[in-house]
């Protein structure tokens, strides 16, 4: 599976079998998605490859350890590597 940010400058690939999605409704996931929940799934770091624009990725980390990665040009959310499931 391949993905990219809205402006297309950051591109990535996901490899292998992808697990089922889960939805988190915690306050941080609602804020980062701008909706009532955030859909996500967990994969190993070896299943993610940054194909272009890695230098444009910015990261936000809250005091609680919640992480969010996004494109510095268009603001699109990007895959975030984390050991935590969400901001709970």
Biopython code that builds the backbone (N, CA, C, O; Angstrom):
import numpy as np
from Bio.PDB.StructureBuilder import StructureBuilder

atoms = [
    (1, "UNK", "N", (0.854, -1.162, 0.000)),
    (1, "UNK", "CA", (0.000, 0.000, 0.000)),
    (1, "UNK", "C", (0.902, 1.228, 0.000)),
    (1, "UNK", "O", (1.924, 1.261, 0.685)),
    (2, "UNK", "N", (0.516, 2.221, -0.766)),
    (2, "UNK", "CA", (1.272, 3.465, -0.798)),
    (2, "UNK", "C", (0.380, 4.615, -0.374)),
    (2, "UNK", "O", (-0.834, 4.589, -0.578)),
    (3, "UNK", "N", (0.999, 5.622, 0.217)),
    (3, "UNK", "CA", (0.261, 6.791, 0.648)),
    (3, "UNK", "C", (1.095, 8.038, 0.476)),
    (3, "UNK", "O", (2.305, 7.970, 0.261)),
    (4, "UNK", "N", (0.437, 9.174, 0.574)),
    (4, "UNK", "CA", (1.137, 10.446, 0.488)),
    (4, "UNK", "C", (0.323, 11.517, 1.189)),
    (4, "UNK", "O", (-0.870, 11.355, 1.445)),
    (5, "UNK", "N", (0.990, 12.602, 1.488)),
    (5, "UNK", "CA", (0.309, 13.738, 2.098)),
    (5, "UNK", "C", (-0.497, 14.471, 1.030)),
    (5, "UNK", "O", (-0.427, 14.132, -0.151)),
    (6, "UNK", "N", (-1.245, 15.456, 1.442)),
    (6, "UNK", "CA", (-2.115, 16.196, 0.535)),
    (6, "UNK", "C", (-1.335, 16.879, -0.586)),
    (6, "UNK", "O", (-1.787, 16.872, -1.731)),
    (7, "UNK", "N", (-0.175, 17.469, -0.288)),
    (7, "UNK", "CA", (0.599, 18.157, -1.325)),
    (7, "UNK", "C", (1.456, 17.191, -2.140)),
    (7, "UNK", "O", (2.004, 17.573, -3.175)),
    (8, "UNK", "N", (1.575, 15.946, -1.683)),
    (8, "UNK", "CA", (2.307, 14.927, -2.424)),
    (8, "UNK", "C", (3.801, 14.922, -2.222)),
    (8, "UNK", "O", (4.498, 14.116, -2.838)),
    (9, "UNK", "N", (4.318, 15.797, -1.376)),
    (9, "UNK", "CA", (5.765, 15.863, -1.154)),
    (9, "UNK", "C", (6.286, 14.760, -0.245)),
    (9, "UNK", "O", (7.441, 14.352, -0.374)),
    (10, "UNK", "N", (5.460, 14.273, 0.669)),
    (10, "UNK", "CA", (5.852, 13.163, 1.537)),
    (10, "UNK", "C", (5.121, 11.922, 1.050)),
    (10, "UNK", "O", (3.893, 11.909, 0.962)),
    (11, "UNK", "N", (5.887, 10.871, 0.732)),
    (11, "UNK", "CA", (5.302, 9.618, 0.254)),
    (11, "UNK", "C", (5.857, 8.466, 1.078)),
    (11, "UNK", "O", (7.006, 8.489, 1.518)),
    (12, "UNK", "N", (5.014, 7.458, 1.277)),
    (12, "UNK", "CA", (5.421, 6.309, 2.078)),
    (12, "UNK", "C", (4.799, 5.039, 1.529)),
    (12, "UNK", "O", (3.826, 5.081, 0.775)),
    (13, "UNK", "N", (5.372, 3.910, 1.917)),
    (13, "UNK", "CA", (4.847, 2.594, 1.541)),
    (13, "UNK", "C", (4.690, 1.755, 2.790)),
    (13, "UNK", "O", (5.500, 1.835, 3.714)),
    (14, "UNK", "N", (3.639, 0.947, 2.811)),
    (14, "UNK", "CA", (3.408, -0.020, 3.879)),
    (14, "UNK", "C", (3.528, -1.408, 3.275)),
    (14, "UNK", "O", (3.009, -1.660, 2.188)),
    (15, "UNK", "N", (4.209, -2.313, 3.973)),
    (15, "UNK", "CA", (4.480, -3.645, 3.458)),
    (15, "UNK", "C", (3.837, -4.715, 4.337)),
    (15, "UNK", "O", (3.597, -4.507, 5.526)),
    (16, "UNK", "N", (3.569, -5.852, 3.728)),
    (16, "UNK", "CA", (3.057, -6.992, 4.470)),
    (16, "UNK", "C", (1.565, -6.903, 4.698)),
    (16, "UNK", "O", (0.887, -5.995, 4.217)),
    (17, "UNK", "N", (1.079, -7.870, 5.446)),
    (17, "UNK", "CA", (-0.347, -7.913, 5.765)),
    (17, "UNK", "C", (-0.675, -6.846, 6.792)),
    (17, "UNK", "O", (-0.008, -6.719, 7.819)),
    (18, "UNK", "N", (-1.711, -6.086, 6.493)),
    (18, "UNK", "CA", (-2.118, -5.022, 7.412)),
    (18, "UNK", "C", (-3.198, -5.536, 8.353)),
    (18, "UNK", "O", (-4.113, -6.239, 7.924)),
    (19, "UNK", "N", (-3.097, -5.190, 9.636)),
    (19, "UNK", "CA", (-4.107, -5.649, 10.599)),
    (19, "UNK", "C", (-5.398, -4.858, 10.471)),
    (19, "UNK", "O", (-5.474, -3.872, 9.738)),
    (20, "UNK", "N", (-6.399, -5.305, 11.193)),
    (20, "UNK", "CA", (-7.675, -4.590, 11.230)),
    (20, "UNK", "C", (-7.492, -3.210, 11.847)),
    (20, "UNK", "O", (-6.640, -3.008, 12.712)),
    (21, "UNK", "N", (-8.299, -2.274, 11.390)),
    (21, "UNK", "CA", (-8.319, -0.934, 11.975)),
    (21, "UNK", "C", (-8.981, -0.955, 13.341)),
    (21, "UNK", "O", (-9.835, -1.796, 13.621)),
    (22, "UNK", "N", (-8.582, -0.036, 14.170)),
    (22, "UNK", "CA", (-9.314, 0.212, 15.412)),
    (22, "UNK", "C", (-9.624, 1.702, 15.453)),
    (22, "UNK", "O", (-8.963, 2.498, 14.787)),
    (23, "UNK", "N", (-10.616, 2.069, 16.223)),
    (23, "UNK", "CA", (-10.960, 3.473, 16.393)),
    (23, "UNK", "C", (-10.758, 3.855, 17.842)),
    (23, "UNK", "O", (-11.208, 3.164, 18.756)),
    (24, "UNK", "N", (-10.076, 4.966, 18.032)),
    (24, "UNK", "CA", (-9.892, 5.483, 19.386)),
    (24, "UNK", "C", (-10.680, 6.779, 19.512)),
    (24, "UNK", "O", (-10.669, 7.616, 18.610)),
    (25, "UNK", "N", (-11.364, 6.934, 20.641)),
    (25, "UNK", "CA", (-12.197, 8.098, 20.884)),
    (25, "UNK", "C", (-11.650, 8.978, 22.009)),
    (25, "UNK", "O", (-12.368, 9.836, 22.523)),
    (26, "UNK", "N", (-10.380, 8.774, 22.400)),
    (26, "UNK", "CA", (-9.814, 9.601, 23.473)),
    (26, "UNK", "C", (-9.704, 11.051, 22.990)),
    (26, "UNK", "O", (-9.765, 11.309, 21.788)),
    (27, "UNK", "N", (-9.544, 11.981, 23.907)),
    (27, "UNK", "CA", (-9.555, 13.401, 23.543)),
    (27, "UNK", "C", (-8.421, 13.759, 22.587)),
    (27, "UNK", "O", (-8.622, 14.579, 21.691)),
    (28, "UNK", "N", (-7.248, 13.178, 22.748)),
    (28, "UNK", "CA", (-6.134, 13.494, 21.859)),
    (28, "UNK", "C", (-6.368, 12.963, 20.443)),
    (28, "UNK", "O", (-6.069, 13.654, 19.470)),
    (29, "UNK", "N", (-6.891, 11.766, 20.320)),
    (29, "UNK", "CA", (-7.188, 11.217, 18.996)),
    (29, "UNK", "C", (-8.292, 12.020, 18.308)),
    (29, "UNK", "O", (-8.259, 12.202, 17.091)),
    (30, "UNK", "N", (-9.256, 12.495, 19.071)),
    (30, "UNK", "CA", (-10.303, 13.341, 18.479)),
    (30, "UNK", "C", (-9.708, 14.649, 17.971)),
    (30, "UNK", "O", (-10.083, 15.124, 16.899)),
    (31, "UNK", "N", (-8.785, 15.234, 18.731)),
    (31, "UNK", "CA", (-8.169, 16.495, 18.310)),
    (31, "UNK", "C", (-7.303, 16.309, 17.068)),
    (31, "UNK", "O", (-7.374, 17.118, 16.142)),
    (32, "UNK", "N", (-6.494, 15.267, 17.033)),
    (32, "UNK", "CA", (-5.591, 15.074, 15.892)),
    (32, "UNK", "C", (-6.346, 14.742, 14.616)),
    (32, "UNK", "O", (-5.875, 15.057, 13.523)),
    (33, "UNK", "N", (-7.505, 14.116, 14.733)),
    (33, "UNK", "CA", (-8.278, 13.764, 13.538)),
    (33, "UNK", "C", (-9.302, 14.838, 13.173)),
    (33, "UNK", "O", (-9.766, 14.884, 12.034)),
    (34, "UNK", "N", (-9.656, 15.695, 14.117)),
    (34, "UNK", "CA", (-10.683, 16.699, 13.857)),
    (34, "UNK", "C", (-12.080, 16.115, 13.770)),
    (34, "UNK", "O", (-12.977, 16.726, 13.189)),
    (35, "UNK", "N", (-12.271, 14.929, 14.348)),
    (35, "UNK", "CA", (-13.578, 14.277, 14.312)),
    (35, "UNK", "C", (-13.836, 13.563, 15.630)),
    (35, "UNK", "O", (-13.154, 13.811, 16.624)),
    (36, "UNK", "N", (-14.815, 12.684, 15.633)),
    (36, "UNK", "CA", (-15.200, 12.006, 16.870)),
    (36, "UNK", "C", (-14.272, 10.845, 17.236)),
    (36, "UNK", "O", (-14.344, 10.323, 18.349)),
    (37, "UNK", "N", (-13.403, 10.438, 16.306)),
    (37, "UNK", "CA", (-12.469, 9.339, 16.587)),
    (37, "UNK", "C", (-11.330, 9.367, 15.580)),
    (37, "UNK", "O", (-11.358, 10.117, 14.604)),
    (38, "UNK", "N", (-10.339, 8.546, 15.833)),
    (38, "UNK", "CA", (-9.198, 8.409, 14.941)),
    (38, "UNK", "C", (-9.071, 6.933, 14.585)),
    (38, "UNK", "O", (-8.955, 6.088, 15.472)),
    (39, "UNK", "N", (-9.092, 6.620, 13.298)),
    (39, "UNK", "CA", (-8.926, 5.238, 12.856)),
    (39, "UNK", "C", (-7.434, 4.973, 12.647)),
    (39, "UNK", "O", (-6.724, 5.795, 12.068)),
    (40, "UNK", "N", (-6.973, 3.828, 13.121)),
    (40, "UNK", "CA", (-5.546, 3.517, 13.027)),
    (40, "UNK", "C", (-5.337, 2.009, 13.072)),
    (40, "UNK", "O", (-6.268, 1.241, 13.318)),
    (41, "UNK", "N", (-4.112, 1.609, 12.831)),
    (41, "UNK", "CA", (-3.696, 0.232, 13.039)),
    (41, "UNK", "C", (-2.220, 0.237, 13.398)),
    (41, "UNK", "O", (-1.508, 1.201, 13.117)),
    (42, "UNK", "N", (-1.770, -0.830, 14.011)),
    (42, "UNK", "CA", (-0.376, -0.942, 14.427)),
    (42, "UNK", "C", (0.352, -1.900, 13.502)),
    (42, "UNK", "O", (-0.129, -2.996, 13.214)),
    (43, "UNK", "N", (1.532, -1.468, 13.036)),
    (43, "UNK", "CA", (2.409, -2.333, 12.264)),
    (43, "UNK", "C", (3.831, -2.164, 12.797)),
    (43, "UNK", "O", (4.119, -1.208, 13.518)),
    (44, "UNK", "N", (4.698, -3.074, 12.448)),
    (44, "UNK", "CA", (6.098, -2.964, 12.835)),
    (44, "UNK", "C", (6.809, -1.903, 12.009)),
    (44, "UNK", "O", (6.414, -1.620, 10.879)),
    (45, "UNK", "N", (7.851, -1.322, 12.572)),
    (45, "UNK", "CA", (8.613, -0.289, 11.870)),
    (45, "UNK", "C", (9.170, -0.789, 10.541)),
    (45, "UNK", "O", (9.323, -0.014, 9.596)),
    (46, "UNK", "N", (9.473, -2.084, 10.470)),
    (46, "UNK", "CA", (10.009, -2.656, 9.236)),
    (46, "UNK", "C", (8.970, -2.707, 8.123)),
    (46, "UNK", "O", (9.313, -2.974, 6.971)),
    (47, "UNK", "N", (7.717, -2.458, 8.448)),
    (47, "UNK", "CA", (6.642, -2.464, 7.455)),
    (47, "UNK", "C", (6.371, -1.079, 6.877)),
    (47, "UNK", "O", (5.477, -0.925, 6.045)),
    (48, "UNK", "N", (7.128, -0.069, 7.305)),
    (48, "UNK", "CA", (6.939, 1.305, 6.848)),
    (48, "UNK", "C", (8.215, 1.802, 6.195)),
    (48, "UNK", "O", (9.304, 1.660, 6.751)),
    (49, "UNK", "N", (8.078, 2.382, 5.022)),
    (49, "UNK", "CA", (9.211, 2.957, 4.304)),
    (49, "UNK", "C", (8.845, 4.365, 3.855)),
    (49, "UNK", "O", (7.804, 4.572, 3.231)),
    (50, "UNK", "N", (9.703, 5.337, 4.173)),
    (50, "UNK", "CA", (9.500, 6.700, 3.691)),
    (50, "UNK", "C", (10.134, 6.780, 2.313)),
    (50, "UNK", "O", (11.349, 6.628, 2.185)),
    (51, "UNK", "N", (9.344, 7.014, 1.292)),
    (51, "UNK", "CA", (9.815, 7.007, -0.088)),
    (51, "UNK", "C", (10.277, 8.378, -0.574)),
    (51, "UNK", "O", (11.131, 8.454, -1.456)),
    (52, "UNK", "N", (9.746, 9.433, -0.034)),
    (52, "UNK", "CA", (10.134, 10.795, -0.422)),
    (52, "UNK", "C", (9.685, 11.769, 0.659)),
    (52, "UNK", "O", (8.686, 11.546, 1.344)),
    (53, "UNK", "N", (10.438, 12.844, 0.796)),
    (53, "UNK", "CA", (10.026, 13.945, 1.660)),
    (53, "UNK", "C", (10.192, 13.735, 3.152)),
    (53, "UNK", "O", (9.567, 14.449, 3.936)),
    (54, "UNK", "N", (11.002, 12.791, 3.570)),
    (54, "UNK", "CA", (11.173, 12.548, 5.012)),
    (54, "UNK", "C", (11.645, 13.802, 5.748)),
    (54, "UNK", "O", (11.339, 13.987, 6.926)),
    (55, "UNK", "N", (12.383, 14.654, 5.055)),
    (55, "UNK", "CA", (12.887, 15.883, 5.683)),
    (55, "UNK", "C", (11.762, 16.885, 5.972)),
    (55, "UNK", "O", (11.963, 17.842, 6.719)),
    (56, "UNK", "N", (10.595, 16.671, 5.391)),
    (56, "UNK", "CA", (9.456, 17.565, 5.605)),
    (56, "UNK", "C", (8.568, 17.124, 6.768)),
    (56, "UNK", "O", (7.640, 17.838, 7.149)),
    (57, "UNK", "N", (8.847, 15.965, 7.322)),
    (57, "UNK", "CA", (8.016, 15.444, 8.412)),
    (57, "UNK", "C", (8.344, 16.185, 9.698)),
    (57, "UNK", "O", (9.507, 16.328, 10.075)),
    (58, "UNK", "N", (7.309, 16.646, 10.353)),
    (58, "UNK", "CA", (7.444, 17.289, 11.668)),
    (58, "UNK", "C", (6.715, 16.431, 12.685)),
    (58, "UNK", "O", (5.812, 15.665, 12.349)),
    (59, "UNK", "N", (7.124, 16.578, 13.930)),
    (59, "UNK", "CA", (6.590, 15.733, 14.995)),
    (59, "UNK", "C", (6.154, 16.595, 16.163)),
    (59, "UNK", "O", (6.832, 17.548, 16.549)),
    (60, "UNK", "N", (5.023, 16.243, 16.707)),
    (60, "UNK", "CA", (4.557, 16.857, 17.949)),
    (60, "UNK", "C", (4.461, 15.748, 18.986)),
    (60, "UNK", "O", (3.943, 14.667, 18.702)),
    (61, "UNK", "N", (4.957, 16.015, 20.183)),
    (61, "UNK", "CA", (4.805, 15.065, 21.281)),
    (61, "UNK", "C", (4.316, 15.814, 22.509)),
    (61, "UNK", "O", (4.928, 16.789, 22.945)),
    (62, "UNK", "N", (3.200, 15.340, 23.062)),
    (62, "UNK", "CA", (2.626, 15.986, 24.243)),
    (62, "UNK", "C", (3.391, 15.563, 25.495)),
    (62, "UNK", "O", (4.242, 14.675, 25.454)),
    (63, "UNK", "N", (3.072, 16.215, 26.597)),
    (63, "UNK", "CA", (3.698, 15.875, 27.881)),
    (63, "UNK", "C", (3.394, 14.443, 28.298)),
    (63, "UNK", "O", (4.167, 13.833, 29.038)),
    (64, "UNK", "N", (2.274, 13.903, 27.829)),
    (64, "UNK", "CA", (1.888, 12.535, 28.188)),
    (64, "UNK", "C", (2.522, 11.482, 27.284)),
    (64, "UNK", "O", (2.377, 10.284, 27.527)),
    (65, "UNK", "N", (3.234, 11.935, 26.227)),
    (65, "UNK", "CA", (3.870, 10.997, 25.318)),
    (65, "UNK", "C", (3.102, 10.729, 24.040)),
    (65, "UNK", "O", (3.557, 9.950, 23.203)),
    (66, "UNK", "N", (1.943, 11.358, 23.868)),
    (66, "UNK", "CA", (1.172, 11.208, 22.632)),
    (66, "UNK", "C", (1.965, 11.850, 21.497)),
    (66, "UNK", "O", (2.432, 12.982, 21.627)),
    (67, "UNK", "N", (2.119, 11.124, 20.374)),
    (67, "UNK", "CA", (2.893, 11.630, 19.244)),
    (67, "UNK", "C", (2.005, 11.804, 18.025)),
    (67, "UNK", "O", (1.050, 11.057, 17.811)),
    (68, "UNK", "N", (2.343, 12.808, 17.236)),
    (68, "UNK", "CA", (1.658, 13.054, 15.979)),
    (68, "UNK", "C", (2.689, 13.537, 14.967)),
    (68, "UNK", "O", (3.451, 14.462, 15.250)),
    (69, "UNK", "N", (2.718, 12.919, 13.791)),
    (69, "UNK", "CA", (3.606, 13.331, 12.708)),
    (69, "UNK", "C", (2.766, 13.954, 11.604)),
    (69, "UNK", "O", (1.640, 13.522, 11.356)),
    (70, "UNK", "N", (3.315, 14.980, 10.936)),
    (70, "UNK", "CA", (2.561, 15.668, 9.897)),
    (70, "UNK", "C", (3.520, 16.299, 8.891)),
    (70, "UNK", "O", (4.698, 16.502, 9.184)),
    (71, "UNK", "N", (3.003, 16.606, 7.707)),
    (71, "UNK", "CA", (3.784, 17.267, 6.671)),
    (71, "UNK", "C", (3.909, 18.753, 7.019)),
    (71, "UNK", "O", (2.913, 19.405, 7.333)),
    (72, "UNK", "N", (5.124, 19.282, 6.962)),
    (72, "UNK", "CA", (5.347, 20.687, 7.310)),
    (72, "UNK", "C", (4.830, 21.636, 6.233)),
    (72, "UNK", "O", (4.695, 22.831, 6.496)),
    (73, "UNK", "N", (4.541, 21.152, 5.049)),
    (73, "UNK", "CA", (4.032, 22.015, 3.977)),
    (73, "UNK", "C", (2.511, 22.090, 3.967)),
    (73, "UNK", "O", (1.946, 23.182, 3.888)),
    (74, "UNK", "N", (1.840, 20.941, 4.048)),
    (74, "UNK", "CA", (0.377, 20.954, 3.923)),
    (74, "UNK", "C", (-0.348, 20.587, 5.219)),
    (74, "UNK", "O", (-1.566, 20.750, 5.304)),
    (75, "UNK", "N", (0.370, 20.096, 6.224)),
    (75, "UNK", "CA", (-0.241, 19.772, 7.511)),
    (75, "UNK", "C", (-0.916, 18.416, 7.579)),
    (75, "UNK", "O", (-1.497, 18.071, 8.607)),
    (76, "UNK", "N", (-0.852, 17.637, 6.500)),
    (76, "UNK", "CA", (-1.505, 16.318, 6.494)),
    (76, "UNK", "C", (-0.928, 15.417, 7.579)),
    (76, "UNK", "O", (0.289, 15.373, 7.761)),
    (77, "UNK", "N", (-1.781, 14.700, 8.298)),
    (77, "UNK", "CA", (-1.267, 13.722, 9.255)),
    (77, "UNK", "C", (-0.572, 12.587, 8.510)),
    (77, "UNK", "O", (-0.978, 12.208, 7.412)),
    (78, "UNK", "N", (0.472, 12.056, 9.119)),
    (78, "UNK", "CA", (1.266, 10.988, 8.521)),
    (78, "UNK", "C", (1.395, 9.838, 9.504)),
    (78, "UNK", "O", (1.115, 10.004, 10.691)),
    (79, "UNK", "N", (1.812, 8.683, 9.029)),
    (79, "UNK", "CA", (2.003, 7.562, 9.959)),
    (79, "UNK", "C", (2.925, 7.968, 11.108)),
    (79, "UNK", "O", (3.933, 8.649, 10.917)),
    (80, "UNK", "N", (2.551, 7.535, 12.283)),
    (80, "UNK", "CA", (3.312, 7.866, 13.490)),
    (80, "UNK", "C", (3.799, 6.569, 14.108)),
    (80, "UNK", "O", (3.010, 5.658, 14.359)),
    (81, "UNK", "N", (5.080, 6.488, 14.350)),
    (81, "UNK", "CA", (5.624, 5.312, 14.995)),
    (81, "UNK", "C", (5.597, 5.529, 16.504)),
    (81, "UNK", "O", (6.121, 6.518, 17.017)),
    (82, "UNK", "N", (4.989, 4.607, 17.185)),
    (82, "UNK", "CA", (4.824, 4.732, 18.630)),
    (82, "UNK", "C", (4.603, 3.366, 19.239)),
    (82, "UNK", "O", (4.076, 2.465, 18.586)),
    (83, "UNK", "N", (4.998, 3.212, 20.472)),
    (83, "UNK", "CA", (4.724, 1.961, 21.181)),
    (83, "UNK", "C", (3.369, 2.017, 21.873)),
    (83, "UNK", "O", (2.834, 0.989, 22.288)),
    (84, "UNK", "N", (2.822, 3.208, 21.995)),
    (84, "UNK", "CA", (1.523, 3.375, 22.652)),
    (84, "UNK", "C", (0.416, 3.255, 21.638)),
    (84, "UNK", "O", (0.603, 3.595, 20.469)),
    (85, "UNK", "N", (-0.715, 2.787, 22.057)),
    (85, "UNK", "CA", (-1.856, 2.627, 21.154)),
    (85, "UNK", "C", (-2.513, 3.974, 20.845)),
    (85, "UNK", "O", (-2.900, 4.211, 19.701)),
    (86, "UNK", "N", (-2.646, 4.840, 21.813)),
    (86, "UNK", "CA", (-3.236, 6.157, 21.592)),
    (86, "UNK", "C", (-2.880, 7.033, 22.777)),
    (86, "UNK", "O", (-1.963, 6.711, 23.533)),
    (87, "UNK", "N", (-3.588, 8.127, 22.946)),
    (87, "UNK", "CA", (-3.270, 9.083, 23.998)),
    (87, "UNK", "C", (-3.924, 8.792, 25.333)),
    (87, "UNK", "O", (-3.885, 9.638, 26.226)),
    (88, "UNK", "N", (-4.519, 7.630, 25.497)),
    (88, "UNK", "CA", (-5.213, 7.321, 26.750)),
    (88, "UNK", "C", (-4.288, 7.291, 27.926)),
    (88, "UNK", "O", (-4.726, 7.044, 29.049)),
]
sb = StructureBuilder()
sb.init_structure("model")
sb.init_model(0)
sb.init_chain("A")
sb.init_seg("    ")
for serial, (resi, resn, name, xyz) in enumerate(atoms, 1):
    if name == "N":
        sb.init_residue(resn, " ", resi, " ")
    sb.init_atom(name, np.array(xyz, "f"), 0.0, 1.0, " ", f" {name:<3s}", serial, name[0])
structure = sb.get_structure()
